Amino acid sequence: MNNQIPQIIKRKIGLVDIIDLQGAFVGPWALRGRDEIGQYLRGRSTKNLLVNLRNLLTVDSLGVKAITENLSPEVRSGLMTGNLSVMEMFYRVVREKALKFFKTDFEVVDYFGEDLVKWQESSFSEKRKHPRLRTALPLEFSSLDENGDPIVFHAIVTDLSEGGLLVEYLDIDQAFFGKTRLNPYDFHLLDMRIRLPGSVEILTKGKVKRTIMEGEQFGMGIEFSEIRDEDKQKIFEFLK
């Protein structure tokens, strides 16, 4: 497939609709993309919208207008920044302060907050053993590749307990690598860094217990395998 042809992937985390843009948003393709995004949003009661530009190869002025025309003032919207040329075009066509841009997953979590929390999945066995809390916390974790080198992933904790957590991905590419590299049959432990409010961090290890698919959105239930008592206490205090 020609990777210049624009692709529009539609997902949802909690109450936040996510639109991933890939390929080239230029010329007539941009107009088609504008219509597709507009039709999709009109068919939904969207309250929060995140447009992911990270995998957009290129965009022209028509493409920028096609994207921004679908950002309604009645919807809380933001865009995950793309490559340098993409961002230069956005800043050239629209005022930077007129749009909300995010460089990191942390900024997305801080902005949308509890609206990222929704997943009604309750069969993850660890959840039945411990009190749990639906939340939105940034997570960084790593897995080893075939050469034993670490691959770093970023995700959001949308459900937390003293025994484990449920994670979902903001970035569609991260989700793809997660699906292909992380599964319950992999015996490698994940090194995890969880950021709690107040700049409190927890470093622990975990094991993927189950994977969950909901449309294009991918999630994983992870059980804590090695966690210090003081970190357990931090989670306990947060859950209270």
C-alpha positions as CSV (number, residue, x, y, z in Angstrom):
1,M,0.0,0.0,0.0
2,N,1.2,3.5,-0.8
3,N,2.1,5.1,2.6
4,Q,1.3,8.5,1.1
5,I,-2.4,7.7,0.9
6,P,-4.0,9.2,4.1
7,Q,-5.4,6.8,6.6
8,I,-7.8,7.8,9.3
9,I,-8.1,5.5,12.3
10,K,-10.8,6.1,14.9
11,R,-10.6,5.0,18.5
12,K,-11.9,5.9,21.9
13,I,-10.5,5.9,25.4
14,G,-13.1,6.6,28.0
15,L,-15.0,9.7,26.9
16,V,-12.2,10.9,24.6
17,D,-12.5,10.2,20.9
18,I,-9.1,9.7,19.2
19,I,-8.4,10.2,15.5
20,D,-5.1,9.0,14.2
21,L,-3.9,10.5,10.9
22,Q,-1.4,8.7,8.8
23,G,0.1,9.3,5.3
24,A,-0.1,12.6,3.5
25,F,-2.9,15.0,4.1
26,V,-2.6,17.1,0.9
27,G,-4.7,18.3,-2.0
28,P,-7.8,16.3,-2.8
29,W,-6.9,13.7,-0.3
30,A,-7.2,16.3,2.4
31,L,-10.7,17.2,1.3
32,R,-11.8,13.6,1.4
33,G,-10.2,13.3,4.9
34,R,-12.1,16.4,6.1
35,D,-15.4,15.0,4.9
36,E,-14.7,11.6,6.5
37,I,-13.7,13.1,9.9
38,G,-16.7,15.5,9.8
39,Q,-19.1,12.7,9.0
40,Y,-17.7,10.6,11.8
41,L,-17.9,13.3,14.4
42,R,-21.4,14.3,13.4
43,G,-22.6,10.8,14.1
44,R,-21.3,10.9,17.7
45,S,-21.9,12.9,20.8
46,T,-18.2,13.8,21.0
47,K,-17.3,15.9,24.1
48,N,-13.5,15.4,23.9
49,L,-11.4,15.0,20.8
50,L,-7.7,14.1,20.4
51,V,-6.2,14.3,16.9
52,N,-2.9,12.3,16.7
53,L,-0.5,13.8,14.2
54,R,2.5,11.7,15.2
55,N,2.3,9.4,12.2
56,L,1.3,12.1,9.6
57,L,4.0,12.2,7.0
58,T,3.2,15.5,5.4
59,V,0.5,18.1,5.3
60,D,-0.2,21.2,3.2
61,S,-2.2,24.3,4.0
62,L,-5.4,22.6,2.6
63,G,-4.7,19.7,4.9
64,V,-4.3,21.9,8.0
65,K,-7.6,23.6,7.2
66,A,-9.3,20.3,6.6
67,I,-8.3,19.1,10.1
68,T,-8.9,22.3,12.0
69,E,-12.3,22.9,10.4
70,N,-13.5,19.8,12.3
71,L,-12.4,21.2,15.7
72,S,-15.7,22.6,17.1
73,P,-15.5,25.2,19.9
74,E,-18.2,23.1,21.7
75,V,-15.8,20.1,21.9
76,R,-12.7,20.1,24.1
77,S,-10.0,19.4,21.5
78,G,-6.2,18.9,21.3
79,L,-3.6,17.6,18.9
80,M,-0.6,15.4,19.5
81,T,2.3,17.1,17.8
82,G,3.8,15.6,14.6
83,N,7.1,15.9,12.8
84,L,8.9,19.2,12.2
85,S,7.6,19.8,8.7
86,V,4.0,19.0,9.8
87,M,4.2,21.4,12.8
88,E,5.8,24.2,10.7
89,M,2.8,24.0,8.3
90,F,0.3,24.1,11.2
91,Y,2.0,27.1,12.8
92,R,2.1,28.8,9.4
93,V,-1.6,28.4,8.7
94,V,-3.1,28.9,12.2
95,R,-2.0,30.7,15.3
96,E,-0.2,28.3,17.6
97,K,-2.2,29.6,20.6
98,A,-5.4,29.0,18.8
99,L,-5.0,25.3,19.1
100,K,-4.0,23.0,22.0
101,F,-0.9,20.9,21.2
102,F,0.5,18.1,23.3
103,K,4.1,16.9,23.0
104,T,3.8,14.1,25.6
105,D,1.3,11.6,27.0
106,F,1.7,13.3,30.3
107,E,0.2,16.5,28.9
108,V,-2.7,14.6,27.4
109,V,-3.5,13.0,30.8
110,D,-3.3,16.3,32.6
111,Y,-5.6,18.0,30.1
112,F,-8.3,15.3,29.7
113,G,-8.0,13.8,33.1
114,E,-10.9,11.7,34.3
115,D,-12.5,11.7,30.9
116,L,-9.9,9.2,29.8
117,V,-11.4,6.7,32.3
118,K,-14.2,4.5,31.2
119,W,-13.4,0.9,30.3
120,Q,-16.1,-1.4,31.7
121,E,-14.0,-4.5,31.7
122,S,-14.1,-6.4,35.1
123,S,-12.9,-9.9,34.4
124,F,-9.2,-9.2,35.0
125,S,-8.8,-11.7,37.9
126,E,-6.5,-9.4,40.0
127,K,-9.3,-6.9,40.2
128,R,-11.5,-9.2,42.2
129,K,-8.8,-9.7,44.9
130,H,-8.1,-6.0,45.6
131,P,-10.1,-2.7,45.7
132,R,-9.5,-0.9,42.4
133,L,-9.8,2.6,41.1
134,R,-10.6,3.9,37.6
135,T,-8.0,6.5,37.0
136,A,-5.8,8.2,34.4
137,L,-2.1,7.9,35.2
138,P,0.9,8.1,32.8
139,L,2.9,4.8,32.6
140,E,6.3,4.1,31.1
141,F,7.3,0.5,30.8
142,S,9.9,-1.5,28.8
143,S,10.3,-5.0,27.4
144,L,13.3,-6.8,26.0
145,D,13.6,-7.4,22.2
146,E,15.2,-10.4,20.5
147,N,18.7,-9.0,21.3
148,G,18.0,-8.4,24.9
149,D,17.7,-4.6,24.4
150,P,14.9,-2.7,26.1
151,I,12.0,-1.2,24.1
152,V,10.2,1.6,25.9
153,F,6.5,2.0,25.7
154,H,4.1,4.7,27.0
155,A,0.5,4.1,27.9
156,I,-2.1,5.3,30.4
157,V,-3.2,3.4,33.5
158,T,-7.1,3.5,33.4
159,D,-7.6,1.0,36.3
160,L,-5.4,0.5,39.3
161,S,-5.4,-1.9,42.3
162,E,-2.8,-3.0,44.8
163,G,-2.3,-6.2,42.7
164,G,-2.1,-4.8,39.2
165,L,-3.4,-2.4,36.6
166,L,-5.2,-2.0,33.2
167,V,-3.4,0.1,30.6
168,E,-4.5,1.6,27.3
169,Y,-2.5,3.3,24.5
170,L,-2.7,6.9,23.3
171,D,-0.4,6.2,20.3
172,I,-1.6,3.7,17.7
173,D,1.9,2.7,16.9
174,Q,2.7,1.9,20.5
175,A,-0.5,-0.2,20.5
176,F,0.7,-2.1,17.4
177,F,4.0,-2.9,19.0
178,G,2.3,-3.8,22.2
179,K,0.0,-6.3,20.5
180,T,2.9,-7.9,18.6
181,R,5.4,-8.0,21.4
182,L,3.5,-8.3,24.7
183,N,1.2,-11.1,25.5
184,P,0.3,-13.4,28.4
185,Y,2.5,-16.2,27.0
186,D,5.6,-14.1,27.2
187,F,7.5,-14.9,30.4
188,H,9.5,-11.6,30.4
189,L,8.7,-9.2,33.2
190,L,8.1,-5.6,32.4
191,D,9.9,-2.8,34.1
192,M,7.3,-0.2,34.9
193,R,7.3,3.4,36.1
194,I,3.9,4.8,37.2
195,R,3.4,8.5,37.9
196,L,1.0,9.2,40.7
197,P,-0.3,12.8,41.5
198,G,2.1,15.0,43.4
199,S,5.1,13.8,41.3
200,V,5.1,10.5,43.2
201,E,6.6,7.7,41.1
202,I,6.4,3.9,41.6
203,L,9.0,1.6,40.1
204,T,7.9,-2.0,39.8
205,K,7.8,-5.1,37.6
206,G,4.8,-6.7,36.1
207,K,3.5,-9.6,33.9
208,V,0.9,-9.3,31.2
209,K,-2.1,-11.4,32.3
210,R,-4.6,-10.7,29.5
211,T,-5.1,-8.5,26.4
212,I,-8.3,-6.7,25.6
213,M,-9.6,-5.4,22.2
214,E,-12.4,-2.9,21.8
215,G,-12.6,-1.8,18.1
216,E,-9.2,-0.3,17.3
217,Q,-8.3,0.3,20.9
218,F,-6.0,-2.2,22.7
219,G,-5.5,-2.7,26.4
220,M,-3.7,-5.0,28.7
221,G,-4.2,-6.3,32.2
222,I,-0.8,-6.4,34.0
223,E,-0.2,-8.1,37.4
224,F,2.5,-6.8,39.7
225,S,5.2,-9.4,40.1
226,E,7.8,-7.5,42.1
227,I,6.8,-4.5,44.1
228,R,8.3,-3.0,47.2
229,D,6.3,-2.6,50.4
230,E,6.7,1.2,50.3
231,D,5.3,1.3,46.8
232,K,2.4,-0.9,47.8
233,Q,1.7,1.7,50.5
234,K,1.8,4.6,48.0
235,I,-0.8,2.8,45.9
236,F,-2.9,2.0,49.0
237,E,-2.9,5.7,50.0
238,F,-3.8,6.8,46.5
239,L,-6.7,4.3,46.3
240,K,-8.1,5.7,49.5
